[in-house]
C-alpha cells in the first residue's frame, strides 16, 4: 500500500492542537502566542510523522522560491572565494534559503557575466550575490538589477548597488600601529602596482597613520611591484639596500611579505630581530608556514559573505529597504593576526 501523504491536519491531530497553531509553530510566526511546551509538542509530532512544509505552496503564497544566487570568480583556485561562499551559505541556511552558485572567471567578458546572471534569473532566484576575486570597481551586468542584489568585495562603477568591502585603510592603520607600538620609527611599505581600491586605501592608511604618530608619512620609503613573491622580493631589496633603510616593513599582501623574507635572508637580516614584517590577507598556507610565522592583517571574506547574504534576505523579505542608492559601501574590519614576525628594533 502507498503511504498516505502527511498533512498539517495530521500533525494538529497528533499534537492535540489546532491547524492554525501548527502553522504558526512550523512557520515561526513571531507574533503567535504559543507556549514553549506546545511548540515542542508540535515539532515532535511533525518529526514523528515525517511532515515537512510544502515548499512549492509556500513559494506560491509568498512569490519567493527560497533560492539565492551567487556569482563568484575562480572559486576552485582562490581561497578567498571559498571563504565568501562559506559565509554566504551559512547565513542563507540559517534563514531557510538555499544558495545556487555559478563559478565565473576573473577574465570573463561582459557577455559571459551577463549570461551567468541570466542563468540564475531563469531559475527564479529571489536575489543575487555578485562577488569578485579581489576588492575592485566593477561594471555590474545590467540584468543584475532585475532582482535584489549585493556586491561582495566590489563596488559598482555605474548604478549604485549595495556592497560590502574590507576596510583597507583601517587594516593598513592596524598594521602600521602594530609596528609603531613595537618601537619602530623607520617603517617602509611594499605596495602593489595595480590601480585598485586596496592599493590606494592601504597606501593612504600607511602614510596617514605615520603622520598621526608625528612621523613624516610622505617621506617614508615606498616601493611598488607586482603583488606576488617575486615583486615583494624585488621591492624589499630596493628598500633595504637604500640609504637609512627601515627597521620594519609593511607589505601589501602575504605573498609580497614572503618575497621580503627571502630578500632579508640574502642580505643577512634576521626576522624579527633585525627586521620586523607585517603582511595583509592572512593567507594561512603562507602566513602560518613562514619562519617565523607572519604577523598579518586578515581580510574578512567569510564575514563579507555572511553580511551580504543577510542583507540580501532582508531586502527580499521586505525588512530592509532595497536602497538601490547606497552611496558608500559597507566597510568590515580587518583584524590583526599576531604571529612571530614583529619585535622591537635594535638600538
N, C-alpha and C positions, 0 to 999 in steps of 0.2 A: 504494500500500500504506500502511496505517496504521502509524505509527511505534510500535514496541514501547515499553511503559512501562518506564522505567529503574527498577530496584530496587536495594536495598542490596547484593544479591549481585553485581550487575553492577559496582558500584563496587569491591567487595572483589576481584573477579577482575582488574579493570583495574589496581588498585594492588598486587596480589600479596600481600594480607594477608587476615586472617580477617574474617568478618562482624562479630564482636564488636569487633574493633579499629576498624572503620569506624564502628560505633555509638558507641563511646567518643569517637572524634575529633569526629564531627559533632554530638554532644550535649554536647561539652565536659565530659566526666566528669572531675572534678578528681583523683580517686584513681587514674585509669588510668595505668599506666606505659608510655607510648608516646613514643618519641623525637621530637624536633622534625623530623627528616628524614622519618620515617614519617607524621607529621601533615601535613606539606606534600604528601607523595605522595598521601595520601588526599583531601585537599581539592582538589588539582589534578585527580585522576581524577573527583571528583564534579562539578567545574565543567565539564570537557570533555564529560562525558556528559549534563550538564544535569539532574543529580539534585538534588532538594530534599527535605527531610524532610516526611513526611506529617503535616500539622498536625492533621488530624482524628484520626488514630491516636494522636498524642501527647496530644491532649485527652482521648480516651477512657481512656488509661492513667493520666494524671495527674489527671483530673477537673478540669482547668483549660482555659480557652479561649484564654489569652494575650491577653485583651482587658481593658482598664481603662476605666472610665467617668469622665468629668469633667463635672460640672455647674458652670457658671460664669456669673456675672452680666454682662450687657452687654458681651460680647466685641467686638462690632462698634464700640462707641463709647467704650470705656475702654481706654487704652493699658496700664494696669496688668494687666487681664485677659489681654491678649495676651502679656505677659511671663510670667505664670504658666503659661499654656498652652504657650508655647515651652519653658520649663524642664521642665515635666512630660513633654512629648512627647519631648524629647531624652533624658531619663533613662529613659523607658519603652522607647524604641527600642534604647538601649544594652543593655537587659536582654532584648530579644527580645519585647517587648509592644507592642501597638497600642492607641492611645488613641482612644476614641469620645467625641465632645464634644457636649454639649447646651447651647445658649445659653438662659439664662432672664433675666427682667427683675428689676432690683433692687426693683421694686414688686410682684412676683408674690406671690399669697397662698399660704397653706399647702397648699391642694388642688392648685394648679398645681405647686408644688415637689415634692409627693409623686408627682404624675403623671410629672414629669421623671425622678425616681429610678426609678419603676416601669418606664419605657420602657427604661432601661439594664438593669434586672434581667431583663426579658423577653428581652433579647439575651444573657443569661448572662455578663455581665461578672464577672471574678474579684474586683474591688474597685472602690470609687468614691472619687474625689477631689471634695470639695464646697467650691468657692471662692466667696468673696464679693467685692464690688466694693471694699470698704474694711474695715479692721480693726474688727470689731464682734462682739457676742454674738448668737448665733442660736438659734432653736428649730429644730433639725435635723428633717427629715421622719422620722417613726417607722420607715418602711421602709428607711431608710439602714442600720439595724442588721442587715439580712439578709445582708450581705457585709462583709468588712473595709472600713473607711472611714477617711479622714483629712480633717480640715477644714483649709482653706488660707486664711490671713488672717482667721480667725474662731475663736471658742471657743464651746463648747456651753453653752446655758442650762440644759439638762436633764441626761440621762445623759452621763457623761464620754465624750468621743471624742478620740482622739489628734489634736492640732492643732499647726500651726506658724504663728507670727505674727512681725511685726517687733518688735525691741526698742525700743519707743517711748521709754522712759526713757533708755536708753543713747544713742539718736540725739539726743535733746534735750541730754543732757550733752555730747556731742561738739560740738554747735553752740555751746553757751554757752562751753565750754572754748576753742574757737577764737577767740571774741571776747575772752575774758579774756587769752589768750596774746598778742593784739594790743595789749593795754594798756587795754582798756575797763573802767571801773569803774561806769559807769551803763548798764545793759542793760535794755531793755524787751522785753516779749513780747506779740505779737499772736496771740490764741488763737481757736479755733473755739467756737461756742456750743453745738454738739450734744453731748449727753452720751454719748460713745463712748469706748472704751479709749484711743484715740490722744489725745483731748483731755485726759483725766486723766493719762495717762503722760507726755506732753510737758510739761504744767504742773509735775508733780512733779519731773521731771528738771531743768527750768529753775530752780526755786526751790532745790532741794537742792544743785545744783552751785554756785550763788551762795553758799549757806551754807557749803559746804566751803571756799570761797575767802576766807572771812572777811567776806563781804558779807551784807546782810540780804535774803534771797530773798523773804521775806514782804512786805517794803516795796517791792520792785521794781515798777515800773509794769506792769500787765497790763490789756489791753483785749480784749474778746471781740466777735466779729461773725460774720456768715455767712462760710463758708470759700471765698470767691471774691474776685475782684479788687476788686469794689466794697466788700466787707466789709473787706478789707485797707486800702483807701484810707481808709475812714471811721475805722477803729481807729487807723491811723497818724496821721491828722490830730489825733485827740484826744490821743494820747500826745505828739506832737511840739509841740503848742501848749500843753501843760501847764507847770506850774512845774518848773524844773530838768529839762528834757527829756533823755532818754538820748542817748548818742553812738552807740549801736548798737541794732539791733532783731533779735530772733529771731522769725521768722514761722512760724505753724503749717504752712503749705504754700507752694509756689511761686506759686500764684495770688494768695494774700494778699500775698506779697512783691512781686508785680507791681503791686498796688494801692499798696503802700507806696512804691515807686519814684515813682509819679505824685504822691502826696502830698508827698514830699520835693521834687520838682521845683517844685511850686506854691509851696512855702514857701521856695524859693531855696536849698535844701540840695543839695550835690553828693555823689554816691556814688562812691567811699568816703571822699573827703577830709573831708566834713562828717558823714557818717552811714554806718556800716557796716551791712550787712544780710546775714542768713543765712536761707535757706529750708529747706524739708523736702519730700521726694518725688523730686527730680531729674527733673522732667518736662522732657525735653530741649527740646521745642519752646518752652518758656517760659524755662527757666533759661539755656540756652546762647545765647538770642537777645535777652535783655535787654542793655542797655548801661549799665554794664559787665556782663559775664556774672555770673550769680548763683552765689555760693558756697552750696551746699546739702547736705543730707544725703539719701543715696539710700535708697529703700525696696527691699528685696531680693526683688522679685517673682519674677524668674527663679529665684533660689536657693530660694525657698519652694516653687515648683512642682516643682523638681528634687528637693528633700529629701522632699517629700510623696510623690512617685511612688516614690522609692527605698524609703521606709519602708513604703508600701503593698505593694510587691512582696515585700519581706522578710517581711511578715506573711502574704501569700498563700502564699508558698513555705515557710513554717514556720521560717524562720531568725530570725524576730523574734516574740516572744510578742505576741498581739493586744492586750495591755494595754489593755483597754477601760476601765480605771480610771486612766488617766494624769491625776494631779491637776492638773498645771500644763502649759500649752502650751510647746512648744519655742520659744525666742527666737533669732532670727537677727540678726546685726549690721547696723546701718545706717551705712555708711561715709560719710565726708565727701568731697564732690566740690568741690575748690577752684577758684574762678574769680577774678573781679576785684572783688568787692563788699565786701571786708574790708581795712581798713588801720588804722593806729594812730590814736587820737583826736587832735584838735587840742589843743594845750596851752592 
